[in-house]
Structure formats: structure tokens, C-alpha cells
């Protein structure tokens, strides 16, 4: 199945071409969640890896989406711990499940 339709704008085709790194992004997230983190902390750690050339670039929303996918897959779960974001809001601290540790 095509990731973008022939009638979609060029930006959609460019975005579809970048989807191929989704599994690599998910693998990086699994590695980063060996230490439980909030989404904000996860994004910050991921961006540091990308800046150093150890991961492909992913947008903050893309990183959060990949983490949510991993949660849906049973690899990541709510640790029941909470932390504060930079703006002072409460955030879930995510952790690997046993399946996530073995992935």
C-alpha cells in the first residue's frame, strides 16, 4: 500500500519517504527507556542522540507517537511514577515491560 496518494501534495510524499525509519526510531526509544523517563525527558535524550549522529532525526511529536505505539504493542508501560515537566505540569514516567526489555 502506498504511503502517499498520487494526488497528495509534495510534502506528503516527502513525509512518507521518512516513515521508513519508524522501526529504527522505536528501537532507539526502547534503548532510551532502559532508564524510565517522561515523554519530555525521552524527547530530550533522543534529540541528544540525533545531534551526536547516533540516531536519525525524529520530531518530538513523532517520538511521542512511536512511544505510544510501543505502549500499544506491550513494550512500554506507565511506571505509576510522576514527574514535573519544564512548564510545571505532571507527566507520566514511562518504563519498559518485560517484553520491551526482551525486544
C-alpha positions as CSV (number, residue, x, y, z in Angstrom):
1,X,0.0,0.0,0.0
2,X,1.3,3.5,-0.9
3,X,2.1,5.8,2.0
4,X,1.0,8.8,0.0
5,X,-1.6,9.1,-2.8
6,X,-0.7,10.4,-6.2
7,X,-3.0,13.4,-5.5
8,X,-1.3,14.3,-2.2
9,X,0.9,17.4,-2.1
10,X,4.7,17.0,-2.3
11,X,5.1,17.5,1.4
12,X,3.0,14.3,2.0
13,X,5.3,12.4,-0.3
14,X,8.4,13.7,1.5
15,X,6.9,12.7,4.9
16,X,6.0,9.2,3.6
17,X,9.6,8.7,2.4
18,X,10.8,9.4,6.0
19,X,8.4,6.8,7.6
20,X,11.0,4.1,6.7
21,X,12.9,5.0,9.9
22,X,10.0,4.2,12.2
23,X,11.3,0.9,13.4
24,X,14.8,2.4,14.0
25,X,13.1,5.2,16.0
26,X,11.2,2.6,18.0
27,X,14.4,0.7,18.7
28,X,16.1,3.8,19.9
29,X,13.2,4.6,22.2
30,X,13.4,1.1,23.7
31,X,17.1,1.7,24.4
32,X,16.4,5.1,26.0
33,X,13.7,3.7,28.1
34,X,16.0,1.3,29.8
35,X,16.0,4.2,32.3
36,X,12.4,5.3,32.9
37,X,11.6,8.7,31.5
38,X,8.7,11.1,30.8
39,X,7.9,11.9,27.2
40,X,9.7,15.3,27.7
41,X,12.8,13.5,29.0
42,X,12.6,10.9,26.2
43,X,12.5,13.6,23.6
44,X,15.4,15.5,25.1
45,X,17.5,12.3,25.3
46,X,16.5,11.3,21.7
47,X,17.5,14.7,20.4
48,X,20.9,14.5,22.0
49,X,21.5,11.1,20.3
50,X,20.4,12.6,17.0
51,X,22.7,15.7,17.4
52,X,25.6,13.3,18.0
53,X,24.8,11.3,14.9
54,X,23.8,8.2,16.9
55,X,20.1,8.3,15.8
56,X,18.1,9.7,12.9
57,X,16.2,12.9,13.4
58,X,12.6,12.5,14.6
59,X,10.2,15.3,15.6
60,X,9.1,15.5,19.2
61,X,5.5,14.5,18.2
62,X,7.0,11.6,16.2
63,X,8.9,10.4,19.2
64,X,5.8,10.6,21.4
65,X,3.8,8.7,18.7
66,X,6.4,6.0,18.4
67,X,6.4,5.6,22.2
68,X,2.6,5.4,22.2
69,X,2.9,2.6,19.5
70,X,5.3,0.8,21.7
71,X,2.9,1.1,24.6
72,X,0.1,-0.3,22.4
73,X,2.5,-3.2,21.5
74,X,3.0,-4.0,25.1
75,X,6.7,-3.0,25.2
76,X,6.3,0.2,27.3
77,X,4.0,0.9,30.3
78,X,3.2,3.6,32.8
79,X,5.5,3.2,35.8
80,X,3.0,4.8,38.0
81,X,5.6,7.4,38.9
82,X,5.1,11.0,38.0
83,X,7.4,13.9,37.4
84,X,7.1,17.6,36.5
85,X,7.6,19.0,33.0
86,X,9.6,22.2,32.4
87,X,6.2,24.0,32.5
88,X,5.3,22.5,35.8
89,X,2.7,20.0,34.6
90,X,2.6,16.5,35.9
91,X,3.9,13.8,33.4
92,X,3.8,10.0,33.3
93,X,7.2,8.3,33.7
94,X,7.3,5.5,31.1
95,X,9.2,2.3,31.6
96,X,9.9,-0.9,29.6
97,X,7.8,-4.0,30.2
98,X,9.4,-7.4,30.4
99,X,8.6,-7.8,26.7
100,X,10.2,-4.4,26.0
101,X,13.4,-5.4,27.8
102,X,13.5,-8.6,25.7
103,X,12.7,-6.9,22.4
